[in-house]
């Protein structure tokens, strides 16, 4: 049997201030906080661990590869994020109209200026 990739276990996001970023992901995005250590915090994101890293090796805070989160209710998510004063970089819009659903995308910024996508696959 050969080895093969079977999914994503963990994604890392570089942050300047791990305490501030932990508060954002825990309190604003309401992700389940798993654990923290020196210069790091881990969250459960639908079975994929989200790793916030600061300090050595995380010198490029704010310039991460794009991470896209899933929501099942874009209008409600937008309202909640606005109530929590999250920086909305781009309001939700349809980016693809497929036969059975429309793909919605909105962009926000976290506390460290990382750009985060939020997507909804809304059935027609």
For each residue, the residues with C-beta under 8 A, 3 or more apart:
1:
2:
3:
4:
5:
6:
7: 48
8: 11 48
9: 48 49
10: 48 49 50 51
11: 8 45 48 49 50 51 67
12: 51 52 53
13: 21 50 51 52 53 64 67 110 112 114
14: 53 54 58 59 60 61 62 63 64 112 114
15: 18 20 21 52 53 54 58 61 110 111 112 114
16: 20 21 54 61 62 112
17: 20 21 54 111 112
18: 15 21 22 36 39 40 41 52 53 54 55
19: 22 23
20: 15 16 17 23 24 111 112
21: 13 15 16 17 18 24 25 41 52 54 110 111 112
22: 18 19 25 26 33 36 41 52
23: 19 20 26 27 28 111
24: 20 21 27 28 29 110 111 112
25: 21 22 28 29 31 33 41 43 50 52 110
26: 22 23 29 30 31 33 43
27: 23 24 30
28: 23 24 25 81 84 86
29: 24 25 26 69
30: 26 27
31: 25 26 43 44 45 50
32: 43 44
33: 22 25 26 36 41 42 43
34: 42 43 44 49
35: 41 42
36: 18 22 33 40 41 42
37: 40 41
38: 55
39: 18 53 54 55 56 58
40: 18 36 37 51 52 53 54
41: 18 21 22 25 33 35 36 37 51 52
42: 33 34 35 36 49 50 51 52
43: 25 26 31 32 33 34 49 50 52
44: 31 32 34 47 48 49 50
45: 11 31 48 49 50 69
46: 70
47: 44
48: 7 8 9 10 11 44 45
49: 9 10 11 34 42 43 44 45
50: 10 11 13 25 31 42 43 44 45 67
51: 10 11 12 13 40 41 42
52: 12 13 15 18 21 22 25 40 41 42 43
53: 12 13 14 15 18 39 40 57 58
54: 14 15 16 17 18 21 39 40 58 61
55: 18 38 39 58
56: 39
57: 53
58: 14 15 39 53 54 55 61
59: 14
60: 14 63 64
61: 14 15 16 54 58 112 113 114
62: 14 16 112 113 114
63: 14 60 114
64: 13 14 60 67 114 115
65:
66: 115 116 117
67: 11 13 50 64 114 116 117
68: 105 116 117 118 119
69: 29 45 116 117 118 119
70: 46 118 119 120 121
71: 74 77 118 119 120
72: 120
73: 76 77 120
74: 71 77 78 92 104 106 118 120 122
75: 78 79 92
76: 73 79 80
77: 71 73 74 80 81 106 118 120
78: 74 75 81 82 88 91 92 106
79: 75 76 82 83
80: 76 77 83 84
81: 28 77 78 84 86 88 108
82: 78 79 85 86 88
83: 79 80
84: 28 80 81
85: 82
86: 28 81 82 108 109
87: 108 109
88: 78 81 82 91 106 107 108
89: 107 108 109 115
90: 93 105 106 107
91: 78 88 106
92: 74 75 78 104 105 106 118 120
93: 90 104 105 106
94: 97 102 103 104
95: 103 104 105
96: 102 103
97: 94 102 103
98: 101 102 103
99: 124
100: 123 124
101: 98 121 122 123 124
102: 94 96 97 98 121 122 124
103: 94 95 96 97 98 119 120 121 122
104: 74 92 93 94 95 119 120 121 122
105: 68 90 92 93 95 117 118 119
106: 74 77 78 88 90 91 92 93 117 118
107: 88 89 90 115 116 117 118
108: 81 86 87 88 89 115 116 118
109: 86 87 89 113 114 115 116
110: 13 15 21 24 25 113 114 116
111: 15 17 20 21 23 24
112: 13 14 15 16 17 20 21 24 61 62
113: 61 62 109 110
114: 13 14 15 61 62 63 64 67 109 110
115: 64 66 89 107 108 109
116: 66 67 68 69 107 108 109 110
117: 66 67 68 69 105 106 107
118: 68 69 70 71 74 77 92 105 106 107 108
119: 68 69 70 71 103 104 105
120: 70 71 72 73 74 77 92 103 104
121: 70 101 102 103 104
122: 74 101 102 103 104
123: 100 101
124: 99 100 101 102
